[in-house]
């Protein structure tokens, strides 16, 4: 599958010397959903702004659909749709006029059928004659997406699209993103909500302090770096871990009723069988055993923490 976005050795250094992007390399294929995760100030928005031509890079190259964003700006930018974090809409304008105006900004001829299709896709058709100020926060975010799709881009950036949106509307947004992918739109999503990346992304990128720590298929990442935890629930509480079990690096719950054992799913032997045997030999009576797979959030926190340690 061909790449729709190619980023090579991208750097952004501001006048005060702050390096917001440090040699970022990224390739995104047509039709996939990529989630960029990172803490505040990691460089996510700067990266998107640079690709969209809002911020000028200090070094490196970016191509969208094969077009260089500097040399072939108009062709490259016409392929991009951007949904920013901030809701910045004309409050007294009608929804349908807002979308039509955005289409015209990109030199596209008026197409009422296409506008209707986009508004219906985003459940905005019934609100088409409403003024933007009359809409809820969730509906306004849908209008932002409609504006970004009005000129039929091939690559859509969603910068924190569900910030400030309640859980129900957030799930609706995930369905919208899935529908856009089915329609052939490539999507790059930045988010603070780890569950979003886990639910809808094909690949996950982790960025911290301007550096891309990794970009990998979500399932492969969780398989490669995932840990499992075995919780041994006891029939009676204990005050400390028996000396005979110290080699397992167990953790004891606050109520003393459970022991937690972490193990690597990639190892040939997990050590669980011997652990359970040694627990019984130590005079502890098991009530139940529960396993838990590490989440994408666990992996993300670990990567960012490791990156911060390397930088110090």
C-alpha positions in Angstrom: 0.0 0.0 0.0 1.4 3.4 -1.0 2.3 6.1 1.6 0.1 9.2 1.7 2.3 11.0 4.3 6.1 10.9 4.4 8.1 12.8 7.0 11.9 12.7 6.9 14.2 14.1 9.6 11.8 16.8 10.6 13.0 19.4 13.1 11.4 22.5 14.5 13.5 24.9 16.6 12.0 28.2 17.8 13.8 31.5 18.1 14.4 31.0 21.8 16.2 27.8 21.1 13.4 25.4 22.1 13.5 22.3 20.0 9.8 21.2 19.6 10.5 18.5 17.0 13.7 16.4 17.0 14.5 14.5 13.8 11.0 13.0 13.4 10.6 10.3 10.8 7.1 8.9 10.0 5.4 7.2 7.1 1.6 6.7 7.0 0.0 4.5 4.5 -3.2 5.2 2.6 -6.4 4.1 4.4 -5.0 3.5 7.9 -5.8 5.1 11.2 -2.7 6.2 13.2 -3.0 7.5 16.8 -0.3 9.8 18.1 0.0 9.6 21.9 2.0 11.9 24.1 1.8 14.1 27.1 1.2 17.9 27.0 4.1 19.6 25.2 5.2 16.4 23.5 5.1 17.9 20.0 1.9 16.4 18.6 0.2 19.7 17.6 3.5 21.1 16.3 3.9 18.1 14.1 0.4 18.5 12.7 0.8 22.2 12.2 4.1 21.7 10.3 2.5 19.2 7.9 -0.5 21.5 7.4 1.7 24.5 6.6 0.7 26.5 9.7 4.2 26.2 11.2 7.4 26.2 9.1 9.9 23.4 9.8 13.5 24.2 10.6 14.8 21.2 8.7 13.6 18.0 7.0 11.1 17.1 4.3 7.4 16.4 4.3 5.4 15.0 1.3 1.6 14.5 1.1 0.5 12.2 -1.7 3.9 12.7 -3.2 3.7 16.5 -3.1 6.3 18.5 -1.2 4.5 20.7 1.3 6.8 23.7 0.5 7.5 23.3 -3.2 4.0 22.0 -4.1 2.0 23.7 -1.3 -1.3 24.0 -3.0 -1.4 20.4 -4.2 -0.3 19.1 -0.8 -2.6 21.2 1.3 -5.6 20.4 -0.9 -5.2 16.8 0.2 -5.3 17.6 3.9 -8.3 18.1 6.2 -7.6 19.5 9.7 -9.8 19.4 12.7 -8.1 21.6 15.3 -8.4 21.4 19.1 -10.1 24.7 19.5 -13.7 25.2 18.4 -13.4 28.4 16.3 -16.6 28.8 14.3 -18.7 31.8 13.3 -21.5 31.6 15.9 -24.3 33.3 13.8 -23.6 31.3 10.6 -25.7 28.4 9.5 -24.2 24.9 9.6 -24.7 24.3 5.9 -23.2 27.7 4.9 -20.2 27.1 7.1 -19.4 23.8 5.3 -20.1 25.3 1.9 -17.8 28.2 2.6 -14.9 26.0 3.6 -15.3 24.0 0.3 -15.1 27.3 -1.6 -11.9 28.3 0.2 -10.2 25.3 -1.5 -11.4 26.3 -4.9 -14.0 23.5 -5.1 -17.2 24.2 -7.1 -20.4 24.2 -5.1 -21.7 20.6 -4.8 -25.0 20.4 -2.8 -25.1 16.6 -3.1 -21.6 16.3 -1.6 -22.4 18.7 1.2 -25.6 16.8 2.0 -23.6 13.5 2.1 -21.1 14.9 4.5 -23.7 16.4 6.8 -25.7 13.2 6.8 -22.6 11.2 7.5 -22.0 13.3 10.6 -25.6 13.3 11.7 -25.8 17.1 11.0 -28.4 17.2 8.2 -31.2 17.9 10.6 -29.2 20.8 11.9 -28.2 22.2 8.6 -30.2 25.5 8.9 -29.3 26.0 12.6 -26.9 28.7 13.7 -23.7 27.3 15.1 -24.3 29.1 18.4 -27.4 26.9 18.9 -25.4 23.7 18.8 -24.0 21.6 21.7 -20.2 21.2 22.1 -20.3 17.8 20.6 -22.3 19.0 17.6 -19.9 21.9 17.0 -17.0 19.3 16.9 -19.0 17.5 14.2 -19.2 20.8 12.2 -15.4 21.1 12.5 -15.1 17.7 11.0 -17.6 18.5 8.2 -15.6 21.7 7.4 -12.4 19.6 7.2 -14.1 17.1 4.9 -15.8 19.7 2.7 -13.0 19.8 0.0 -12.8 15.9 0.0 -9.3 15.5 1.5 -7.4 12.2 1.4 -5.7 12.8 4.7 -7.6 13.9 7.8 -5.9 15.2 11.0 -8.0 15.1 14.2 -6.2 17.0 16.9 -7.8 16.0 20.2 -11.2 15.7 18.6 -13.0 14.5 21.8 -11.5 16.9 24.2 -14.3 18.1 26.5 -16.8 15.7 24.9 -18.8 13.4 27.2 -18.4 9.6 27.0 -21.4 8.9 24.9 -20.5 11.5 22.2 -16.9 10.2 22.3 -18.1 6.8 21.3 -20.2 8.4 18.6 -17.0 10.1 17.4 -15.2 6.7 17.2 -18.0 5.4 15.0 -17.6 8.5 12.7 -13.9 7.9 12.4 -14.5 4.2 11.5 -17.0 5.4 8.9 -14.5 7.8 7.4 -11.9 5.1 7.2 -14.4 2.9 5.4 -14.9 5.8 2.9 -11.2 5.7 2.1 -10.0 8.6 4.3 -6.6 8.2 6.0 -6.8 9.5 9.6 -4.1 10.8 12.0 -5.5 11.2 15.5 -3.9 12.8 18.5 -5.4 12.1 21.8 -5.0 12.0 25.6 -7.5 9.2 25.9 -5.6 6.0 25.6 -8.8 4.0 25.1 -9.4 5.8 21.8 -6.1 4.6 20.4 -6.8 1.1 21.7 -10.3 1.1 20.2 -9.8 2.4 16.7 -6.2 2.8 15.7 -4.4 0.5 13.3 -1.0 1.8 14.4 0.1 3.7 17.5 2.9 6.3 17.6 4.3 7.6 20.9 5.9 11.0 21.0 7.6 12.7 23.9 9.7 15.8 24.1 9.7 16.2 20.3 10.9 12.7 19.6 9.0 9.8 18.1 9.7 7.0 20.5 8.0 4.4 18.3 5.4 3.8 15.6 4.0 0.3 15.4 0.9 -1.8 14.7 -1.2 -1.7 17.8 -1.7 -5.5 18.1 2.1 -6.1 17.6 3.0 -3.5 20.1 0.8 -4.9 22.8 2.1 -8.4 22.0 5.7 -7.3 22.0 5.7 -5.2 25.1 2.7 -6.5 26.9 2.9 -7.9 30.3 0.4 -10.1 32.1 -0.3 -10.0 35.8 -1.5 -12.9 37.9 -3.4 -12.0 41.0 -3.5 -14.7 43.6 -6.4 -14.0 45.9 -6.0 -15.5 49.4 -8.7 -16.9 51.7 -7.2 -15.0 54.7 -5.2 -11.7 54.8 -1.5 -11.7 55.5 0.6 -8.8 56.8 3.8 -9.5 54.8 5.0 -11.7 51.9 6.6 -14.9 53.2 10.4 -15.1 52.8 10.0 -18.2 50.7 8.2 -16.2 48.0 10.6 -13.2 47.9 12.3 -14.3 44.7 9.1 -13.8 42.7 9.0 -10.0 43.3 5.4 -10.1 44.3 3.4 -7.1 45.5 0.9 -7.4 48.3 -2.5 -5.6 48.2 -3.3 -3.0 50.8 -5.9 -5.3 52.5 -3.4 -8.2 52.5 -5.8 -10.5 50.6 -4.0 -10.7 47.2 -0.5 -11.2 45.8 0.3 -9.9 42.3 2.8 -11.5 40.0 4.0 -9.9 36.7 5.3 -12.0 33.9 6.4 -11.7 30.3 4.1 -13.4 27.8 7.0 -13.9 25.4 9.0 -16.2 27.8 8.9 -19.9 27.2 8.1 -20.4 30.9 6.1 -18.1 33.0 6.9 -19.6 36.4 3.2 -19.6 37.4 3.1 -23.4 38.1 6.0 -23.2 40.5 4.7 -20.0 42.1 1.3 -21.6 42.9 3.1 -24.6 44.4 5.4 -22.4 46.5 2.4 -20.3 47.7 0.7 -23.5 49.0 4.0 -24.7 50.5 4.2 -21.4 52.4 1.0 -22.2 54.1 -1.2 -19.8 52.2 -4.7 -20.9 51.0 -5.8 -19.7 47.6 -9.4 -18.4 47.1 -9.1 -17.5 43.4 -6.6 -16.7 40.7 -7.2 -13.8 38.2 -5.0 -12.7 35.2 -4.9 -9.3 33.6 -3.3 -8.2 30.3 -1.4 -4.9 30.4 -3.2 -2.2 28.5 -2.0 0.3 26.0 -1.9 2.8 28.7 0.5 0.8 30.8 2.8 0.5 27.7 2.5 4.2 27.0 3.3 5.3 30.5 6.3 3.0 30.5 7.7 4.3 27.2 7.3 7.9 28.2 8.9 7.3 31.6 11.8 5.5 29.9 12.2 8.4 27.4 12.3 10.9 30.2 15.0 8.9 32.1 17.1 8.7 28.9 16.9 12.5 28.5 18.2 13.2 32.0 
